[in-house]
Amino acid sequence: MPGTLYLVATPIGNLEDITLRALRILGEVDLIACEDTRHTRKLLSHYKISQPLISYHEHNERVRSGELIEKLLAGLNVALVSDAGMPLISDPGYSIVSEAARAEVPVVPIPGPSAGVAALAASGLATSEFVFAGFMPPRSARRKQRLKDFASTAGTLVLYEAPHRIKECIEDACEILGDRQAALARELTKIHEEIIRGRLSEIGARIKEREPRGEYVLLIAGRSLSEPVEETTDAQRSTINEHVRALMDAQGIDKKAALKQVAKQRGITRREAYRQLIEEADLNSQEEEEPTA
């Protein structure tokens, strides 16, 4: 019989925010896979847990997944944790969970803290419907395009952002989505926890002069019924490569000319369109190399 893969949520700041079940599982499994062994060891030491650790992060995820699946198939029980919150939610873990599912290895979630959900609950914005967008692209042009994808969403938009990009992200959001009601949460459950509420422009002005520090969750109100909806064409919903190929076939033009049109239609520079085209090619190449169970 194979072992069980447990997905264990860990505190996002305050070490008391962990369930009794999570502590029991962490103390019973044969192995704990974690992003940073030093970080996780601090948590385990606090609760006097001494199970063996193995690194599992974005740079070794594909290789390590295969190793862990072998251990699971041999009957060992493995817990997967991230540095904070629920594994796989803007954190590594997809590779091993998908492989475990194909190998019919039991996957058991052990729920717990999540920065996005905690911030949403305290934001003062609508919670009946929301969209989790994770981290925005680092470059402004692509970030704006991503924000356009959510422009017509009625639910509250929840996204994560790094401290060195939060100011620019708020500016882009205000430009693309309009000056909507929003909330900015930082350092949740920690000593310097802070939630700023107001319109995007007001929040942007409040943090403009300060040095951004900590982990940020930005929450933006959904589209109101009075806002016009900008239609998105099928071509814009497609990948850059599909869009380019469609124009080449329809108009009989070369790839360079098609890429120029795609950039114009999507509101991005030709250089950014080319960069996205290369990224898609790299991603497709990685997917083709992905080992099958």
Backbone as CSV, one residue per row, in Angstrom:
resi,resn,N_x,N_y,N_z,CA_x,CA_y,CA_z,C_x,C_y,C_z
1,MET,0.839,-1.183,0.000,0.000,0.000,0.000,0.884,1.246,0.000
2,PRO,0.536,2.249,-0.823,1.326,3.482,-0.822,1.096,4.272,0.454
3,GLY,2.020,5.175,0.733,1.845,6.076,1.861,0.890,7.194,1.483
4,THR,0.778,8.183,2.344,-0.132,9.311,2.118,0.662,10.603,2.018
5,LEU,0.275,11.442,1.070,0.856,12.773,0.948,-0.069,13.761,1.643
6,TYR,0.424,14.394,2.698,-0.352,15.384,3.440,0.079,16.791,3.031
7,LEU,-0.886,17.643,2.730,-0.622,19.045,2.411,-0.969,19.853,3.657
8,VAL,0.061,20.263,4.383,-0.148,20.845,5.711,0.027,22.362,5.690
9,ALA,-1.019,23.086,6.073,-0.944,24.544,6.178,-0.180,24.929,7.445
10,THR,0.708,25.906,7.310,1.506,26.373,8.451,1.250,27.861,8.680
11,PRO,1.643,28.399,9.832,1.372,29.806,10.148,1.923,30.776,9.111
12,ILE,1.209,31.886,8.904,1.684,32.935,8.005,2.467,33.993,8.783
13,GLY,2.567,33.810,10.073,3.317,34.750,10.905,3.346,34.284,12.345
14,ASN,2.207,34.386,13.002,2.088,33.994,14.397,2.141,32.468,14.525
15,LEU,3.109,31.973,15.285,3.309,30.522,15.398,2.147,29.801,16.077
16,GLU,1.267,30.550,16.752,0.118,29.916,17.402,-0.963,29.534,16.400
17,ASP,-0.866,30.074,15.171,-1.888,29.804,14.160,-1.608,28.502,13.419
18,ILE,-1.691,27.398,14.133,-1.538,26.083,13.517,-2.488,25.134,14.226
19,THR,-3.104,24.242,13.493,-4.117,23.387,14.090,-3.497,22.212,14.841
20,LEU,-4.272,21.653,15.750,-3.824,20.475,16.486,-3.603,19.300,15.539
21,ARG,-4.452,19.205,14.523,-4.302,18.122,13.546,-3.002,18.265,12.769
22,ALA,-2.669,19.507,12.387,-1.436,19.746,11.643,-0.225,19.333,12.482
23,LEU,-0.225,19.676,13.756,0.891,19.314,14.638,1.002,17.797,14.777
24,ARG,-0.144,17.126,14.878,-0.116,15.662,15.002,0.459,15.021,13.746
25,ILE,-0.003,15.489,12.577,0.479,14.923,11.313,1.977,15.160,11.148
26,LEU,2.430,16.376,11.449,3.851,16.685,11.316,4.707,15.829,12.243
27,GLY,4.129,15.434,13.361,4.873,14.601,14.309,4.821,13.122,13.986
28,GLU,3.929,12.712,13.065,3.748,11.294,12.753,4.339,10.868,11.410
29,VAL,4.462,11.800,10.448,4.921,11.404,9.114,6.382,10.960,9.135
30,ASP,6.770,10.245,8.079,8.150,9.773,7.970,9.097,10.849,7.456
31,LEU,8.530,11.825,6.729,9.372,12.840,6.098,8.553,14.105,5.861
32,ILE,9.200,15.264,6.026,8.541,16.548,5.774,9.286,17.266,4.654
33,ALA,8.590,17.551,3.563,9.163,18.287,2.434,8.804,19.761,2.590
34,CYS,9.807,20.643,2.525,9.557,22.057,2.800,10.395,22.962,1.897
35,GLU,9.929,24.204,1.737,10.646,25.161,0.888,12.043,25.466,1.441
36,ASP,12.094,25.815,2.718,13.351,26.193,3.363,13.472,25.393,4.659
37,THR,14.400,24.466,4.696,14.519,23.598,5.873,14.825,24.391,7.135
38,ARG,15.579,25.480,6.997,15.905,26.295,8.177,14.656,26.983,8.729
39,HIS,13.827,27.472,7.828,12.607,28.158,8.247,11.647,27.179,8.932
40,THR,11.444,26.025,8.300,10.522,25.036,8.857,11.047,24.458,10.163
41,ARG,12.355,24.308,10.274,12.932,23.777,11.508,12.602,24.657,12.709
42,LYS,12.521,25.966,12.508,12.165,26.876,13.606,10.759,26.573,14.119
43,LEU,9.828,26.344,13.191,8.454,26.011,13.577,8.417,24.679,14.310
44,LEU,9.085,23.679,13.745,9.060,22.354,14.355,9.741,22.360,15.723
45,SER,10.827,23.094,15.851,11.529,23.174,17.137,10.647,23.817,18.197
46,HIS,9.851,24.800,17.775,8.945,25.480,18.710,7.953,24.492,19.324
47,TYR,7.554,23.498,18.523,6.597,22.502,19.000,7.250,21.152,19.294
48,LYS,8.593,21.159,19.393,9.358,19.962,19.773,9.075,18.772,18.839
49,ILE,9.055,19.061,17.543,8.893,18.034,16.521,10.234,17.851,15.818
50,SER,10.662,16.620,15.659,12.010,16.383,15.124,12.032,15.431,13.928
51,GLN,10.972,15.433,13.130,10.932,14.573,11.946,11.973,15.041,10.919
52,PRO,12.516,14.122,10.096,13.501,14.511,9.075,12.891,15.419,8.017
53,LEU,13.711,16.351,7.498,13.268,17.316,6.496,13.998,17.093,5.175
54,ILE,13.339,17.480,4.081,13.950,17.465,2.762,13.471,18.715,2.030
55,SER,14.368,19.354,1.282,13.989,20.581,0.592,13.082,20.293,-0.608
56,TYR,12.118,21.158,-0.815,11.206,21.051,-1.958,10.797,22.483,-2.316
57,HIS,11.430,23.034,-3.338,11.151,24.422,-3.709,11.062,24.547,-5.219
58,GLU,10.815,25.767,-5.707,10.542,25.960,-7.135,11.713,25.567,-8.031
59,HIS,12.937,25.566,-7.501,14.096,25.259,-8.328,14.391,23.757,-8.429
60,ASN,13.879,22.964,-7.495,14.134,21.512,-7.573,12.842,20.701,-7.594
61,GLU,11.719,21.382,-7.797,10.400,20.746,-7.672,10.221,19.543,-8.602
62,ARG,10.606,19.682,-9.853,10.366,18.602,-10.811,11.180,17.348,-10.472
63,VAL,12.442,17.567,-10.095,13.297,16.430,-9.747,12.869,15.812,-8.428
64,ARG,12.631,16.665,-7.442,12.298,16.174,-6.104,10.953,15.454,-6.087
65,SER,10.016,15.867,-6.938,8.702,15.216,-6.972,8.833,13.735,-7.257
66,GLY,9.676,13.418,-8.246,9.875,12.007,-8.588,10.448,11.214,-7.434
67,GLU,11.404,11.803,-6.712,12.017,11.132,-5.568,10.983,10.873,-4.474
68,LEU,10.142,11.874,-4.217,9.147,11.739,-3.152,8.048,10.749,-3.537
69,ILE,7.674,10.715,-4.815,6.666,9.751,-5.259,7.171,8.330,-5.025
70,GLU,8.454,8.094,-5.295,9.033,6.771,-5.049,8.922,6.392,-3.577
71,LYS,9.179,7.346,-2.691,9.083,7.078,-1.250,7.634,6.806,-0.850
72,LEU,6.709,7.570,-1.429,5.288,7.370,-1.135,4.819,5.997,-1.616
73,LEU,5.248,5.596,-2.809,4.870,4.293,-3.340,5.489,3.154,-2.536
74,ALA,6.589,3.472,-1.840,7.231,2.461,-0.992,6.547,2.357,0.372
75,GLY,5.552,3.213,0.609,4.789,3.134,1.855,5.071,4.214,2.881
76,LEU,5.982,5.147,2.573,6.275,6.214,3.527,5.207,7.304,3.456
77,ASN,4.925,7.922,4.595,4.008,9.048,4.645,4.821,10.346,4.604
78,VAL,4.387,11.284,3.746,5.135,12.529,3.543,4.219,13.725,3.761
79,ALA,4.718,14.733,4.484,3.986,15.992,4.648,4.665,17.051,3.799
80,LEU,3.881,17.811,3.062,4.402,18.914,2.267,3.974,20.223,2.918
81,VAL,4.934,21.084,3.202,4.629,22.397,3.779,5.335,23.469,2.963
82,SER,4.796,24.682,2.997,5.472,25.830,2.399,5.998,26.690,3.549
83,ASP,6.670,27.772,3.222,7.198,28.627,4.284,6.070,29.247,5.108
84,ALA,4.924,29.474,4.481,3.790,30.074,5.187,2.501,29.784,4.432
85,GLY,1.447,29.447,5.174,0.147,29.228,4.561,-0.023,27.847,3.972
86,MET,-0.929,27.750,3.001,-1.285,26.472,2.399,-0.378,26.160,1.224
87,PRO,0.233,24.985,1.178,1.048,24.607,0.023,0.245,24.703,-1.276
88,LEU,0.945,24.997,-2.371,0.395,25.129,-3.721,-0.286,26.464,-3.980
89,ILE,-0.706,27.202,-2.945,-1.364,28.485,-3.161,-0.282,29.543,-3.304
90,SER,0.090,29.834,-4.566,1.232,30.703,-4.882,2.516,30.168,-4.267
91,ASP,2.599,28.866,-4.132,3.768,28.182,-3.582,3.971,26.862,-4.334
92,PRO,5.152,26.250,-4.223,5.403,24.981,-4.906,4.486,23.856,-4.406
93,GLY,4.339,22.823,-5.223,3.557,21.662,-4.818,2.737,21.041,-5.923
94,TYR,2.450,21.820,-6.983,1.597,21.295,-8.058,2.172,20.018,-8.663
95,SER,3.478,19.994,-8.888,4.107,18.862,-9.555,3.902,17.566,-8.785
96,ILE,4.159,17.583,-7.485,4.049,16.341,-6.714,2.596,15.915,-6.532
97,VAL,1.690,16.871,-6.384,0.278,16.511,-6.211,-0.279,15.903,-7.496
98,SER,0.072,16.476,-8.640,-0.419,15.926,-9.909,0.167,14.531,-10.155
99,GLU,1.441,14.344,-9.814,2.054,13.024,-9.977,1.461,12.014,-8.997
100,ALA,1.188,12.464,-7.773,0.589,11.579,-6.777,-0.800,11.127,-7.226
101,ALA,-1.561,12.052,-7.810,-2.903,11.709,-8.290,-2.832,10.664,-9.401
102,ARG,-1.866,10.828,-10.313,-1.714,9.861,-11.408,-1.273,8.497,-10.890
103,ALA,-0.472,8.503,-9.820,0.022,7.239,-9.253,-0.944,6.646,-8.234
104,GLU,-2.098,7.313,-8.052,-3.120,6.864,-7.101,-2.587,6.818,-5.670
105,VAL,-1.748,7.800,-5.355,-1.277,7.979,-3.979,-2.273,8.890,-3.263
106,PRO,-2.760,8.522,-2.083,-3.711,9.370,-1.369,-3.127,10.755,-1.067
107,VAL,-3.896,11.799,-1.355,-3.492,13.181,-1.066,-4.507,13.763,-0.090
108,VAL,-4.041,14.167,1.095,-4.937,14.646,2.145,-4.586,16.078,2.535
109,PRO,-5.498,17.044,2.329,-5.217,18.418,2.747,-5.461,18.607,4.246
110,ILE,-4.558,19.291,4.895,-4.718,19.661,6.308,-4.860,21.179,6.334
111,PRO,-6.084,21.704,6.296,-6.302,23.144,6.103,-5.823,23.984,7.282
112,GLY,-5.643,25.253,6.976,-5.176,26.179,8.008,-5.063,27.590,7.463
113,PRO,-4.085,28.370,7.920,-3.972,29.783,7.556,-3.763,30.031,6.069
114,SER,-4.322,31.139,5.587,-4.122,31.598,4.221,-4.160,33.124,4.246
115,ALA,-3.090,33.769,3.792,-3.014,35.234,3.845,-4.133,35.879,3.038
116,GLY,-4.429,35.313,1.864,-5.456,35.893,1.018,-6.830,35.875,1.649
117,VAL,-7.195,34.753,2.251,-8.512,34.618,2.884,-8.591,35.486,4.139
118,ALA,-7.519,35.520,4.925,-7.508,36.343,6.135,-7.658,37.824,5.786
119,ALA,-6.945,38.261,4.746,-7.024,39.653,4.323,-8.411,39.989,3.789
120,LEU,-8.996,39.077,3.027,-10.333,39.295,2.468,-11.355,39.474,3.581
121,ALA,-11.283,38.621,4.593,-12.252,38.686,5.686,-12.190,40.026,6.421
122,ALA,-11.001,40.606,6.525,-10.829,41.852,7.282,-10.829,43.093,6.398
123,SER,-11.002,42.923,5.105,-10.851,44.047,4.170,-11.990,45.048,4.197
124,GLY,-13.190,44.584,4.535,-14.353,45.452,4.444,-14.968,45.433,3.055
125,LEU,-14.411,44.634,2.147,-14.953,44.499,0.801,-15.853,43.261,0.730
126,ALA,-16.587,43.135,-0.354,-17.526,42.020,-0.511,-16.787,40.686,-0.469
127,THR,-17.359,39.734,0.240,-16.737,38.409,0.385,-17.571,37.282,-0.213
128,SER,-18.777,37.593,-0.689,-19.646,36.541,-1.225,-19.098,35.956,-2.520
129,GLU,-18.276,36.738,-3.219,-17.655,36.272,-4.457,-16.297,36.946,-4.576
130,PHE,-15.266,36.153,-4.837,-13.941,36.752,-5.008,-13.113,35.928,-5.980
131,VAL,-12.076,36.554,-6.527,-11.168,35.916,-7.477,-9.748,36.048,-6.930
132,PHE,-9.066,34.907,-6.786,-7.684,34.935,-6.316,-6.765,34.911,-7.530
133,ALA,-5.954,35.961,-7.683,-5.090,36.092,-8.856,-3.632,35.784,-8.558
134,GLY,-3.295,35.525,-7.305,-1.907,35.225,-6.963,-1.006,36.421,-7.184
135,PHE,0.246,36.177,-7.586,1.196,37.253,-7.849,1.003,37.791,-9.260
136,MET,1.073,39.110,-9.402,1.001,39.741,-10.701,2.353,39.615,-11.423
137,PRO,2.347,39.681,-12.762,3.621,39.670,-13.503,4.504,40.833,-13.052
138,PRO,5.821,40.652,-13.048,6.715,41.696,-12.545,6.809,42.932,-13.434
139,ARG,6.651,42.783,-14.753,6.764,43.920,-15.664,5.416,44.618,-15.842
140,SER,5.470,45.959,-15.905,4.252,46.758,-15.947,3.351,46.426,-17.126
141,ALA,3.911,46.276,-18.329,3.089,46.026,-19.519,2.278,44.754,-19.382
142,ARG,2.943,43.698,-18.920,2.231,42.424,-18.776,1.297,42.463,-17.570
143,ARG,1.674,43.197,-16.534,0.803,43.328,-15.371,-0.501,44.031,-15.756
144,LYS,-0.396,45.066,-16.567,-1.598,45.772,-17.024,-2.489,44.848,-17.852
145,GLN,-1.886,44.049,-18.710,-2.666,43.109,-19.508,-3.380,42.098,-18.619
146,ARG,-2.677,41.650,-17.584,-3.278,40.695,-16.647,-4.447,41.345,-15.902
147,LEU,-4.279,42.584,-15.494,-5.350,43.297,-14.796,-6.564,43.483,-15.711
148,LYS,-6.318,43.688,-16.991,-7.428,43.822,-17.946,-8.267,42.548,-17.972
149,ASP,-7.611,41.405,-17.775,-8.332,40.130,-17.770,-9.380,40.081,-16.661
150,PHE,-9.147,40.855,-15.592,-10.061,40.836,-14.445,-10.961,42.071,-14.390
151,ALA,-10.898,42.923,-15.407,-11.632,44.188,-15.372,-13.136,44.010,-15.224
152,SER,-13.687,42.964,-15.818,-15.144,42.768,-15.784,-15.592,41.858,-14.645
153,THR,-14.657,41.412,-13.811,-15.003,40.513,-12.711,-15.838,41.236,-11.662
154,ALA,-16.942,40.622,-11.258,-17.829,41.250,-10.273,-17.345,41.044,-8.844
155,GLY,-16.617,39.949,-8.598,-16.154,39.662,-7.249,-14.908,40.451,-6.873
156,THR,-14.595,40.456,-5.602,-13.398,41.133,-5.106,-12.150,40.433,-5.646
157,LEU,-11.215,41.223,-6.121,-9.962,40.688,-6.662,-8.921,40.633,-5.540
158,VAL,-8.335,39.458,-5.345,-7.338,39.251,-4.291,-6.015,38.886,-4.955
159,LEU,-4.980,39.655,-4.686,-3.683,39.346,-5.286,-2.547,39.613,-4.304
160,TYR,-1.441,38.936,-4.548,-0.232,39.100,-3.742,0.755,39.984,-4.509
161,GLU,1.587,40.709,-3.766,2.610,41.512,-4.424,3.827,41.683,-3.537
162,ALA,4.987,41.743,-4.169,6.248,41.931,-3.456,6.381,43.385,-3.023
163,PRO,7.086,43.654,-1.918,7.196,45.028,-1.413,7.803,46.011,-2.404
164,HIS,8.790,45.571,-3.204,9.442,46.499,-4.125,8.600,46.805,-5.366
165,ARG,7.445,46.120,-5.523,6.580,46.380,-6.678,5.194,46.865,-6.290
166,ILE,4.907,46.962,-5.008,3.532,47.254,-4.589,3.057,48.633,-5.052
167,LYS,3.936,49.643,-5.020,3.529,50.985,-5.443,3.144,51.001,-6.917
168,GLU,3.991,50.407,-7.756,3.717,50.368,-9.193,2.473,49.540,-9.493
169,CYS,2.266,48.472,-8.733,1.089,47.620,-8.937,-0.194,48.394,-8.661
170,ILE,-0.192,49.169,-7.595,-1.372,49.974,-7.251,-1.634,51.019,-8.330
171,GLU,-0.575,51.651,-8.835,-0.730,52.642,-9.903,-1.319,52.008,-11.158
172,ASP,-0.809,50.845,-11.522,-1.322,50.150,-12.705,-2.772,49.731,-12.510
173,ALA,-3.103,49.258,-11.317,-4.475,48.830,-11.033,-5.440,50.005,-11.134
174,CYS,-5.004,51.138,-10.640,-5.851,52.340,-10.691,-6.060,52.776,-12.142
175,GLU,-5.024,52.682,-12.947,-5.112,53.061,-14.363,-6.015,52.116,-15.139
176,ILE,-5.876,50.822,-14.912,-6.611,49.832,-15.706,-8.027,49.599,-15.184
177,LEU,-8.200,49.518,-13.877,-9.504,49.175,-13.295,-10.310,50.393,-12.859
178,GLY,-9.653,51.544,-12.777,-10.319,52.724,-12.255,-10.047,52.859,-10.766
179,ASP,-10.435,53.976,-10.203,-10.137,54.259,-8.795,-11.152,53.568,-7.879
180,ARG,-11.071,52.267,-7.811,-12.028,51.472,-7.044,-11.695,51.446,-5.550
181,GLN,-12.692,51.045,-4.764,-12.451,50.786,-3.348,-11.499,49.609,-3.226
182,ALA,-10.619,49.670,-2.236,-9.618,48.619,-2.100,-9.149,48.526,-0.658
183,ALA,-8.296,47.552,-0.409,-7.660,47.392,0.900,-6.279,46.804,0.672
184,LEU,-5.336,47.235,1.476,-3.971,46.736,1.384,-3.570,46.191,2.746
185,ALA,-3.280,44.892,2.796,-2.917,44.249,4.058,-1.446,43.855,4.022
186,ARG,-0.753,44.068,5.121,0.648,43.682,5.196,0.959,43.051,6.549
187,GLU,1.896,42.117,6.538,2.389,41.492,7.768,1.256,40.914,8.626
188,LEU,0.295,40.256,8.007,-0.841,39.709,8.741,-0.389,38.730,9.821
189,THR,-0.979,38.845,10.967,-0.746,38.048,12.191,0.599,38.348,12.845
190,LYS,1.368,39.285,12.295,2.675,39.618,12.860,2.588,40.904,13.684
191,ILE,3.675,41.298,14.285,3.698,42.469,15.169,3.275,43.737,14.437
192,HIS,3.725,43.910,13.193,3.444,45.143,12.452,2.279,44.976,11.477
193,GLU,1.317,44.154,11.839,0.135,43.959,10.995,-0.547,45.290,10.729
194,GLU,-0.962,45.476,9.463,-1.605,46.741,9.074,-2.554,46.491,7.914
195,ILE,-3.735,47.112,7.972,-4.690,47.050,6.868,-5.115,48.481,6.542
196,ILE,-4.842,48.909,5.317,-5.203,50.251,4.861,-6.402,50.123,3.932
197,ARG,-7.448,50.899,4.185,-8.665,50.833,3.377,-8.922,52.175,2.714
198,GLY,-9.534,52.150,1.552,-9.840,53.383,0.819,-9.809,53.112,-0.667
199,ARG,-9.840,54.165,-1.459,-9.725,53.985,-2.898,-8.266,53.734,-3.267
200,LEU,-8.068,53.146,-4.430,-6.708,52.811,-4.846,-5.791,54.027,-4.821
201,SER,-6.284,55.171,-5.273,-5.467,56.386,-5.280,-5.102,56.819,-3.867
202,GLU,-6.037,56.652,-2.941,-5.786,57.043,-1.548,-4.749,56.118,-0.911
203,ILE,-4.882,54.825,-1.170,-3.917,53.870,-0.625,-2.536,54.116,-1.228
204,GLY,-2.510,54.385,-2.531,-1.244,54.672,-3.193,-0.560,55.888,-2.612
205,ALA,-1.357,56.923,-2.307,-0.795,58.151,-1.732,-0.246,57.907,-0.329
206,ARG,-0.913,57.052,0.427,-0.484,56.789,1.813,0.835,56.040,1.880
207,ILE,1.100,55.182,0.898,2.342,54.414,0.961,3.435,54.986,0.055
208,LYS,3.126,56.085,-0.622,4.063,56.641,-1.592,5.380,57.064,-0.968
209,GLU,5.319,57.637,0.214,6.525,58.182,0.835,7.221,57.204,1.780
210,ARG,6.656,56.045,1.976,7.253,55.108,2.928,8.044,54.021,2.213
211,GLU,8.892,53.360,2.952,9.665,52.238,2.434,8.822,50.971,2.579
212,PRO,8.350,50.392,1.472,7.488,49.203,1.585,8.243,48.028,2.200
213,ARG,7.653,47.432,3.202,8.256,46.268,3.845,7.176,45.249,4.164
214,GLY,7.565,43.986,4.158,6.629,42.930,4.530,5.970,42.278,3.333
215,GLU,5.064,41.364,3.639,4.312,40.647,2.614,2.970,41.346,2.417
216,TYR,2.615,41.611,1.161,1.413,42.387,0.867,0.314,41.550,0.201
217,VAL,-0.920,41.862,0.600,-2.107,41.355,-0.087,-2.909,42.582,-0.510
218,LEU,-3.155,42.704,-1.806,-3.943,43.818,-2.322,-5.318,43.287,-2.713
219,LEU,-6.355,43.946,-2.206,-7.729,43.536,-2.496,-8.447,44.691,-3.168
220,ILE,-9.118,44.408,-4.279,-9.756,45.448,-5.079,-11.213,45.076,-5.323
221,ALA,-12.094,46.027,-5.085,-13.522,45.772,-5.275,-13.807,45.377,-6.713
222,GLY,-14.806,44.530,-6.890,-15.188,44.091,-8.225,-15.868,45.192,-9.015
223,ARG,-16.096,44.949,-10.282,-16.726,45.935,-11.156,-18.146,46.221,-10.702
224,SER,-18.485,47.492,-10.645,-19.856,47.866,-10.301,-20.714,47.745,-11.551
225,LEU,-22.018,47.642,-11.375,-22.942,47.460,-12.497,-22.938,48.660,-13.433
226,SER,-22.510,49.826,-12.927,-22.521,51.033,-13.750,-21.283,51.146,-14.645
227,GLU,-20.274,50.330,-14.389,-19.050,50.393,-15.195,-19.264,49.690,-16.527
228,PRO,-18.793,50.313,-17.619,-18.898,49.654,-18.929,-17.970,48.448,-18.988
229,VAL,-18.385,47.424,-19.715,-17.578,46.232,-19.870,-16.855,46.274,-21.208
230,GLU,-15.532,46.190,-21.170,-14.750,46.181,-22.403,-14.695,44.751,-22.928
231,GLU,-15.169,44.572,-24.143,-15.206,43.228,-24.707,-13.805,42.729,-25.035
232,THR,-13.583,41.452,-24.773,-12.318,40.804,-25.099,-12.550,39.839,-26.238
233,THR,-11.796,39.993,-27.300,-11.986,39.132,-28.462,-11.391,37.759,-28.210
234,ASP,-11.799,36.799,-29.047,-11.231,35.454,-28.934,-9.729,35.480,-29.138
235,ALA,-9.271,36.361,-30.053,-7.841,36.451,-30.324,-7.076,36.927,-29.098
236,GLN,-7.641,37.889,-28.368,-6.973,38.406,-27.173,-6.953,37.377,-26.060
237,ARG,-7.949,36.482,-26.037,-7.981,35.443,-25.013,-6.984,34.325,-25.322
238,SER,-6.574,34.228,-26.577,-5.651,33.183,-26.969,-4.233,33.528,-26.525
239,THR,-3.326,32.571,-26.684,-1.925,32.839,-26.392,-1.359,33.734,-27.493
240,ILE,-0.200,34.340,-27.220,0.453,35.186,-28.218,0.731,34.371,-29.491
241,ASN,1.230,33.152,-29.313,1.574,32.314,-30.458,0.337,32.000,-31.305
242,GLU,-0.771,31.654,-30.643,-2.006,31.350,-31.373,-2.513,32.572,-32.123
243,HIS,-2.410,33.737,-31.466,-2.854,34.990,-32.075,-2.009,35.306,-33.312
244,VAL,-0.681,35.139,-33.180,0.225,35.393,-34.299,-0.082,34.453,-35.469
245,ARG,-0.220,33.168,-35.162,-0.496,32.183,-36.206,-1.817,32.465,-36.926
246,ALA,-2.810,32.894,-36.151,-4.123,33.190,-36.747,-4.023,34.339,-37.751
247,LEU,-3.265,35.373,-37.405,-3.105,36.515,-38.307,-2.290,36.134,-39.542
248,MET,-1.253,35.316,-39.352,-0.433,34.870,-40.491,-1.286,34.090,-41.490
249,ASP,-2.141,33.209,-40.975,-2.988,32.396,-41.849,-4.066,33.234,-42.525
250,ALA,-4.656,34.158,-41.769,-5.777,34.940,-42.292,-5.329,35.998,-43.292
251,GLN,-4.162,36.617,-43.040,-3.739,37.735,-43.874,-2.562,37.411,-44.791
252,GLY,-1.976,36.222,-44.625,-0.848,35.845,-45.458,0.389,36.689,-45.211
253,ILE,0.566,37.149,-43.978,1.718,37.989,-43.641,2.761,37.167,-42.901
254,ASP,3.979,37.728,-42.774,5.030,36.995,-42.080,4.899,37.170,-40.566
255,LYS,5.731,36.440,-39.837,5.624,36.411,-38.381,5.903,37.774,-37.747
256,LYS,6.868,38.494,-38.290,7.228,39.801,-37.745,6.068,40.782,-37.853
257,ALA,5.427,40.810,-39.008,4.295,41.722,-39.217,3.110,41.327,-38.337
258,ALA,2.894,40.015,-38.202,1.788,39.545,-37.360,2.025,39.906,-35.904
259,LEU,3.275,39.768,-35.459,3.595,40.089,-34.066,3.379,41.572,-33.793
260,LYS,3.683,42.408,-34.762,3.470,43.850,-34.612,1.992,44.156,-34.416
261,GLN,1.133,43.488,-35.199,-0.315,43.691,-35.067,-0.830,43.183,-33.721
262,VAL,-0.322,42.036,-33.295,-0.738,41.455,-32.017,-0.420,42.415,-30.876
263,ALA,0.780,42.984,-30.893,1.185,43.927,-29.849,0.250,45.126,-29.805
264,LYS,-0.102,45.637,-30.984,-0.990,46.801,-31.057,-2.379,46.464,-30.535
265,GLN,-2.914,45.314,-30.933,-4.259,44.917,-30.511,-4.337,44.658,-29.009
266,ARG,-3.243,44.190,-28.421,-3.235,43.873,-26.990,-2.769,45.035,-26.117
267,GLY,-2.379,46.124,-26.752,-1.962,47.295,-25.992,-0.624,47.137,-25.299
268,ILE,0.284,46.368,-25.898,1.610,46.186,-25.329,2.652,46.496,-26.394
269,THR,3.908,46.651,-25.967,4.965,46.939,-26.931,5.305,45.693,-27.731
270,ARG,5.919,45.900,-28.914,6.321,44.763,-29.726,7.373,43.924,-28.985
271,ARG,8.228,44.612,-28.237,9.255,43.906,-27.477,8.632,43.010,-26.407
272,GLU,7.581,43.526,-25.729,6.897,42.739,-24.702,6.166,41.554,-25.339
273,ALA,5.566,41.777,-26.501,4.879,40.683,-27.201,5.873,39.591,-27.577
274,TYR,7.046,39.992,-28.037,8.067,39.007,-28.408,8.541,38.236,-27.179
275,ARG,8.705,38.945,-26.053,9.143,38.289,-24.820,8.120,37.250,-24.374
276,GLN,6.836,37.593,-24.448,5.783,36.649,-24.070,5.770,35.446,-25.022
277,LEU,6.046,35.694,-26.306,6.093,34.619,-27.288,7.191,33.614,-26.937
278,ILE,8.352,34.136,-26.524,9.472,33.280,-26.145,9.130,32.509,-24.863
279,GLU,8.488,33.175,-23.907,8.085,32.522,-22.656,7.145,31.360,-22.933
280,GLU,6.174,31.595,-23.830,5.224,30.528,-24.169,5.941,29.343,-24.812
281,ALA,6.927,29.635,-25.665,7.678,28.569,-26.321,8.465,27.761,-25.293
282,ASP,9.062,28.459,-24.313,9.815,27.773,-23.257,8.892,26.914,-22.406
283,LEU,7.691,27.451,-22.094,6.722,26.722,-21.274,6.249,25.465,-21.990
284,ASN,5.965,25.595,-23.283,5.524,24.433,-24.062,6.611,23.373,-24.115
285,SER,7.864,23.827,-24.227,8.995,22.901,-24.258,9.113,22.138,-22.949
286,GLN,8.907,22.849,-21.813,8.972,22.212,-20.496,7.858,21.187,-20.338
287,GLU,6.661,21.524,-20.845,5.529,20.609,-20.709,5.771,19.337,-21.518
288,GLU,6.420,19.461,-22.676,6.708,18.291,-23.482,7.724,17.385,-22.816
289,GLU,8.627,17.986,-22.009,9.661,17.215,-21.327,9.155,16.590,-20.035
290,GLU,7.959,17.001,-19.579,7.413,16.513,-18.313,7.248,15.005,-18.360
291,PRO,7.857,14.263,-17.411,7.740,12.791,-17.430,6.314,12.356,-17.126
292,THR,5.872,11.271,-17.727,4.532,10.732,-17.470,4.618,9.569,-16.519
293,ALA,3.548,9.365,-15.744,3.540,8.284,-14.760,3.268,6.970,-15.433
